[in-house]
C-alpha cells in the first residue's frame, strides 16, 4: 500500500513537521495502524513570487490530501498558524509567532475553501472523508473559548478534529461542559445548549453588537397576558420559530457560516423552525466606530458554498427591521394600555440573551414543553411598588444600563416596572414543578449564594418529594449576576417575612 501526503508549496515547510502525525491519526480514526515512516511527502509546486501569492493560487492550499494507491482517501484541513515556517524562510526578520497572533481567525478565516475542496472531490468519490487538524496547540489562543466552540461546531456538523486529545477544554467548565462527564464526544447535543454558548461568547466581547438568537412564538398574544404568576400558560412549541440574525463583517462571515451550519443540523434534529436573517443596519457594525463599516452580506464564495450545503439565508430589508422594532413598540403600547407589565416573549428572549443554559437548574430537566421562565422578583410584587421603591432599586450602580435614557418612556414609572419585570437578569429557567413550588413560596434562593432555602413549616412528605426531585441545591454561579442578586434579595425579603427558614440539606 502506497500512502502519499500531498501538500502545496506555500505550506511545505510548515506541514513537513506534522504530516506524519496527521496521516497516522487519520488512519487511526478509521481503526487502521500504519507505519508513518513509509509515507511519501509530495509537494505540488505552485507559481507565485511570494508565499502568500502561491497560497492564493489554490483553493485547497490549507490542506493535506492523503492518497492511497492513487486514490484520494482523506482530506485534512488545517488551522491557520502564527508560527509559519514558510513565511519565516521567506522573511527571517518578520515577527512571526507572538502570542495571540491570528487569535480571532485561527480556524475560521478561509475555512470555506477547505469545505469547498472536500465537497468538490466528494462529487467524484463519495467515500472521501474530511478531517481537521489544529496547529499551535501548545499556545494559548487555540484553547480560548471561541476556538473551543469551533471544535465543537465541527464535531456537531460531522467532522472530527484529529488531534482533539491535545486540546484542553478546561475553559469550558464554567459553561457547564467537562470532558470527564460526557460520553458522546464534544458534539453539541441540543439546539438550546448551543445557542446558550453562542450568547455566552458574544456577551464576552462588549465592543461587538452580538449576533443572537431569539424565538418568536406566533401564538403569543400580549393582549392575553396577565401579571398573575400562577397563570403560566402551556407553550405551543409548534408555533415557535427561532431567528438567528447573523453578521458578516470580515472574519465574522466565516464564523457565522459555521454557526449557521451547526444551528441547522441541531434544529433539524429537534424539528425546530429556524430562519437566518441579515440586516446590515442592525448588527453589522462595531460599537464606538466613528465611521461604521457596513457589509452587504456574505461574499460570493461563501454564498455558493452555503447553496451546496443547503443553507438558506434571508435578507431583512430596512422595512422589515422597522417592522420588528414596531412589533416591540406595539407590544409595549398594548401592555401599557392593559396595565400589564409582564411580556413573556420579551422576558424569555432576554433570558436567552443572557447566555445561560436552558434547563431547570434544580433538577436538570431540559424538556422544553415543561420548561418555564420564572421571575426572581415576582411580577405582582414589582407591580405593587411605588415610585420611590422602583427608583430606589434602579439607583443601584449595577442597574444603570437597564433604562435607556434614549427611550421616550424612560421617565415613566410603568416603563421602569416593565423593564424590571422582563429583564433577563430577573429570570431563571425552572421546570413546571420547581416553578410552581417557587411561586408558592415553598422554597426560595439565598440572594448572595443562590442556595435553596425551604420554608420551616413544610410538612415531611412535601420535603421528601422536594429532596427527591432536586439534584442541585444552589443556582449556578453564572446566573447570579449583580442584578440577579438584587432581584432575588427582594424576593428573599418577602419569603423571610412569610416564613422562618432553615437550610435545605
Ligand atoms: Zn425542576
Boltz pocket constraint, residues with backbone or C-beta under 6 A from the ligand:
constraints:
  - pocket:
      binder: B
      contacts: [[A, 360], [A, 361], [A, 362], [A, 363], [A, 364], [A, 365], [A, 430], [A, 431], [A, 432], [A, 433], [A, 434], [A, 469]]
      max_distance: 6.0
